[in-house]
Amino acid sequence: MRRDHDPCDPVAITAGASWAGAPSDFVSAAALSYALYLQEPGDANAISLGDIHQGGIGDCFLLAAIGELALLHPDQIRNMIQVNGDGTETVTLYVDENGGMPTATTTSLVPRSVIVNNNLFAANGVNHGPAQCVVNNQKEIWVQVLETAYASLYGAGNVASGYDVLNRGGRPEIAMKVLTGCSADLISPANVTLQLLLDDQAAGDLIVMGTPASGNLPFNLVNSHAYMFDSVTMVNGTAMVKLDNPWGPGNTPPALIPLSQLPGCISGISIGRSPVPDLVADTLRLGSTSVTAGASTTLSYHLGNLGTGSAAAATSKIYLSTNSTISASDTLIATVNEPLLLSYYYMPDSITITLPGNLAAGTYWIGVIADANNQVRESNEGNNISLAVRITVPGASGAWDDVLASPPGSPDAAGAPAPIGFVTPALDFGLPLPSVCTEAATPASPMASGGADALWIGCGGGHPPVIGAAGDWRAFQCNAPGASEGTAVSL
C-alpha cells in the first residue's frame, strides 16, 4: 500500500486496485550530498528499520522485504551494494536462469549486477522527504539505491518503466528471491504455528505478512499492505506477534496481534530463507614441497564464500595426513582465525606451517578445513574440506644403522672400498644413494646370508664407516648428507 493510504499494493494472496498515476520525475542528486550509510540519532546501527520511509509508490511488498534484511542481515545489504565512486552503485540482485524476474515456481536463481544512477531516484519514492534520513546535510541513500535497482531490473534497464511496474504492487516472496537469491514461499496464516515462527526466527528467515484488500482490520492494520515480522513473544501465556510498518517512524505501529487471530487479519505470510554463506578452501600451494621433519614452509590458499549470505568470523584448521583424504582425525598443524567474509568473495591467505619433528621420511598430504569448529551455519556443510597438496619428507642426515642386513664385510682383493653390508631389493624404498657413498662390485658368489639378489654397499670418498664394538654391526654410521636412518638405499 502507498503511504497516502491508496490501495495499490496487492500483497500476499490478495488482489488490489492499482494507482493511476506514474512516478515520472526524479530527484536530483544536487540537493544534498549523499552518503550510502549514516547512523541517525536514536539508531543503534547505520542500517536499521528506521531508515525506511515508504513514499507514494505502492512497493510496500519490496520495502518490507528490505526491512527484514535490515533487521536480520544488515551485512547482506552492505554486501549487495558496491560504490563505484562516480555517482553510481552496483547492486547485486537475482534473476532466473533465463535472466527474467523470478516467479513463485522459480527455484534456481543467478546473480545479476544492476547499475544505479543516483540522479534517478524517484521523487515520490522511498525516503523522498527532505528531512528523512538526513544528518548534517547528508542524506542516507541505501534504501533508495535498492528501490531504484529493483525498478531498473523490473524495467529491463528503464527505471521509469520499472517504477511504473513497482507501483502496481507485488508479492513479498518474489522480492525476497530477487534480493537474496534464496528460496521463498507463501503460506496461509491458518498453517502458522508458534513453533514454526520460533524456528524461522531462530534461523534468521525473512517473514513478511500481508493484509487483505478489503474489510475493517483490527490492531491498527491497513488493507493491502505488507508488514515486517519483528518477533513473537509470550504475554500472559499468549503468543503475541509484533509487526513493523515500512511507512517508517512517526506512524502508529501495529498493535501486538495474538497468534491465534492472524487468520482474521492477515491474508498471506511470505517466508524467505535467510541468506546463508558457504565457505570453501581451495587453491592450496606450498612454498616448498620437500620439507624435513621439524622444518617450516608456507602454505597459501584461498578462503571463499560461495553462498548468498555473509560468513561471520570462523576458524580454519590445517591438517597433515598420511593419505590424500583430509579429515579432522588427521594431525593438526595450524589454526587460522578468519575474518568476516562477504558472499561471493574470495580471500587469499598465507600461513607458516611447521612439520612435526618426529615425522618419518615419506610422502604426506596437507589440507585445509574451513569453518572447522562449525561456527557458521552454511547452505552446504559438506564442502568445507579442501583438496590436499602433497609434501615429501626426505631422510635426515646421519646414521644408516638399520639399513644394513648383515655384519660388516672385508675389503676385496682389488682394494675397493670396504663392503659393509648388503641390502636386498625387497628393502629398496626408492631413495637416492648419498653422493659420498659408492657401490662396490657385486660379489662373484652370493653371500650365504644375503642370497643371490644381495648387493654390496661400500662407503668411499674419504668418509669411512665408523664401526662400533665387535659384532655390533648396527652401530654403523656414515656421516653423509642425505643419509636416512632406518631407510633402505636404492642401488
Sequence and secondary structure as in RCSB ss.txt:
>XXXX:A:sequence
MRRDHDPCDPVAITAGASWAGAPSDFVSAAALSYALYLQEPGDANAISLGDIHQGGIGDCFLLAAIGELALLHPD
QIRNMIQVNGDGTETVTLYVDENGGMPTATTTSLVPRSVIVNNNLFAANGVNHGPAQCVVNNQKEIWVQVLETAY
ASLYGAGNVASGYDVLNRGGRPEIAMKVLTGCSADLISPANVTLQLLLDDQAAGDLIVMGTPASGNLPFNLVNSH
AYMFDSVTMVNGTAMVKLDNPWGPGNTPPALIPLSQLPGCISGISIGRSPVPDLVADTLRLGSTSVTAGASTTLS
YHLGNLGTGSAAAATSKIYLSTNSTISASDTLIATVNEPLLLSYYYMPDSITITLPGNLAAGTYWIGVIADANNQ
VRESNEGNNISLAVRITVPGASGAWDDVLASPPGSPDAAGAPAPIGFVTPALDFGLPLPSVCTEAATPASPMASG
GADALWIGCGGGHPPVIGAAGDWRAFQCNAPGASEGTAVSL
>XXXX:A:secstr
  TT       TT      S     B  TTSSEEES    TT SSSS GGG    SSS HHHHHHHHHHHHH HH
HHHHHEEE SSSEEEEEEEEETTSS   TT   EEEEEEEEEGGG BTTSTT STTTTEETTEEE HHHHHHHHH
HHHHTTT HHHHHHHHTT   HHHHHHHHHSS EEEE GGG  HHHHHHHHHHT EEEEE  SSS  STT  SS 
EEEEEEEEEETTEEEEEEE TT TTS     EEGGGHHHH  EEEEE      EEEEEEEES SB  TT EEEEE
EEEEE SSS B  EEEEEEEESSS   TTSEEEEEEEE  B TTEEEEEEEEEE  TT  SEEEEEEEETTTT  
S  S TT  B   EEEEE   SS  GGG  S      TT    EEEEE GGG       TTEE     SS  TTT
 TT EEEEE TT   B  STT GGG B   TT  TT     
